[in-house]
Amino acid sequence: MNTFYLIVPPHFEELALAELEEKWAIHFPEKTYQVLEKVLGGILIQTELALGCYLNKILKIPTRILLRWQEIKCRDFPTIYQKVLKLNWYEITGHPEIDFKITVHECRLMHTGRIEETFVKAYKDYQKKFPLKKTWEKEGWSTPTVFIRGQQDIFTISLDLSGEALYKRERPLVKHQATLRENFAAGLFYFALKHLDKKDNLFVADPMCGSGTFLWESSNFYRFSKRTYAYEHSPLYKIVQQSAKPRIESTLTSKIVGRDQNSTLIENLKTEWVDLDIPQLWETEDASSPESHPDIDLVLCNPPYDERIKLSMTYSELVVHLKRKYPNALIGVLMSVMKKNHEKAKLNPKTKLSFSNSGIDVEFYLF
Ligand SMILES: C[S@@+](CC[C@H](N)C(=O)[O-])C[C@H]1O[C@@H](n2cnc3c(N)ncnc32)[C@H](O)[C@@H]1O
């Protein structure tokens, strides 16, 4: 059994746990995992090595997954060196270099630069004792990142299994200045799903779709993320290929509808998303226009916060328009707390989720 730390956006922990439980039951029903700890921004679980690695491909809410590999107690540099030299590094890496990222809290050793140098030297000397195979060169492996976190003289050594942050998806590129981070959009889709009676064959719309993030996440939440991960550039990959056998992908969303007042954006989306295997409709339309769309089950949107881009109405007016235009839908709107307070908006939502979106306090309301 191994221990994994799932880094999740603060305040999305419960949703991330629910996602893990639901997807585990789909993909690995005969296997088990144990939740060891839940803290703000993170979840610690224990399970088999291969399955922990595979979570990168199937979970949409976490930002990054780490393998908690070793803990060493050290109060001086020679001890760090000796202990690091004795670790079985080729268990987790086959690359001649490691990018060590060090943080320390309440440790006798506070000099992160010297701690890093000591780890680098010990790893170089380890390679002199045990020469490295050339697999990394043949297969073009990228340099692994290892996080060293010192807390009261205990140094936890964790391998980054993800590589690029997990919210970096492979999706058609439509440039937009205010794209919502993908794992926030995934989490908010999942939050809304929990409050929706209908559970499949969903028609999902975003009336202010921008680059289409909500629609991308709605149609891909139950599918694998197609991209590469750091663990694929390590000896762990063989173990994963041999033992993790996840089930097929699925989707609950059967149609996506993107609307925006910006016609150039809509034309780009039509072109860029044309090859995707999901029924889709793109239309230039103002969120306050008279058209009605009774076929939609779920509306998700992220109107401008009045910072870089302006919204030409108050939040209360927007909610009235959306309820009229989408009479049969559950409606989710992401709002800036500052704009809402400034407008003294009384909204009467069914429920809400509060978090920080790149430093802006926001609330996601369901109506
Ligand atoms: C914050 S962005 C949405 C970003 C999007 N969630 C994404 O991830 O790319 C807001 C979008 O609302 C659109 N918008 C602003 N006012 C609108 C209106 N009255 N009707 C329709 N779209 C509007 C803007 O053109 C912009 O694309």
The ligand as an SDF file (V2000), in Angstrom:
LIG
                    3D

 27 29  0  0  0  0  0  0  0  0999 V2000
  -15.8990   35.5450  -17.7010 C   0  0  0  0  0  0  0  0  0  0  0  0
  -16.2230   35.2430  -19.3730 S   0  0  0  0  0  0  0  0  0  0  0  0
  -16.6620   33.5530  -19.3890 C   0  0  0  0  0  0  0  0  0  0  0  0
  -15.4520   32.6870  -19.4590 C   0  0  0  0  0  0  0  0  0  0  0  0
  -15.7760   31.2350  -19.6670 C   0  0  0  0  0  0  0  0  0  0  0  0
  -16.4230   30.6560  -18.5230 N   0  0  0  0  0  0  0  0  0  0  0  0
  -14.4850   30.5020  -20.0010 C   0  0  0  0  0  0  0  0  0  0  0  0
  -14.0270   29.6800  -19.1870 O   0  0  0  0  0  0  0  0  0  0  0  0
  -13.8930   30.7620  -21.0420 O   0  0  0  0  0  0  0  0  0  0  0  0
  -17.7370   36.0240  -19.6380 C   0  0  0  0  0  0  0  0  0  0  0  0
  -18.3070   35.9170  -21.0310 C   0  0  0  0  0  0  0  0  0  0  0  0
  -19.6080   36.4960  -20.9890 O   0  0  0  0  0  0  0  0  0  0  0  0
  -19.8490   37.1180  -22.2400 C   0  0  0  0  0  0  0  0  0  0  0  0
  -20.9490   38.0870  -22.0100 N   0  0  0  0  0  0  0  0  0  0  0  0
  -20.9080   39.2360  -21.3060 C   0  0  0  0  0  0  0  0  0  0  0  0
  -22.1410   39.8150  -21.2850 N   0  0  0  0  0  0  0  0  0  0  0  0
  -22.9600   39.0030  -21.9930 C   0  0  0  0  0  0  0  0  0  0  0  0
  -24.3260   39.0400  -22.3280 C   0  0  0  0  0  0  0  0  0  0  0  0
  -25.1000   40.0430  -21.9210 N   0  0  0  0  0  0  0  0  0  0  0  0
  -24.8520   38.0240  -23.0560 N   0  0  0  0  0  0  0  0  0  0  0  0
  -24.0650   37.0170  -23.4960 C   0  0  0  0  0  0  0  0  0  0  0  0
  -22.7530   36.9360  -23.2250 N   0  0  0  0  0  0  0  0  0  0  0  0
  -22.1990   37.9000  -22.4710 C   0  0  0  0  0  0  0  0  0  0  0  0
  -18.5140   37.7130  -22.6300 C   0  0  0  0  0  0  0  0  0  0  0  0
  -18.4370   37.8870  -24.0440 O   0  0  0  0  0  0  0  0  0  0  0  0
  -17.5310   36.6640  -22.1020 C   0  0  0  0  0  0  0  0  0  0  0  0
  -17.1800   35.7700  -23.1260 O   0  0  0  0  0  0  0  0  0  0  0  0
  1  2  1  0
  2  3  1  0
  2 10  1  0
  3  4  1  0
  4  5  1  0
  5  6  1  0
  5  7  1  0
  7  8  2  0
  7  9  1  0
 10 11  1  0
 11 12  1  0
 11 26  1  0
 12 13  1  0
 13 14  1  0
 13 24  1  0
 14 15  1  0
 14 23  1  0
 15 16  2  0
 16 17  1  0
 17 18  1  0
 17 23  2  0
 18 19  1  0
 18 20  2  0
 20 21  1  0
 21 22  2  0
 22 23  1  0
 24 25  1  0
 24 26  1  0
 26 27  1  0
M  CHG  2   2   1   9  -1
M  END
$$$$
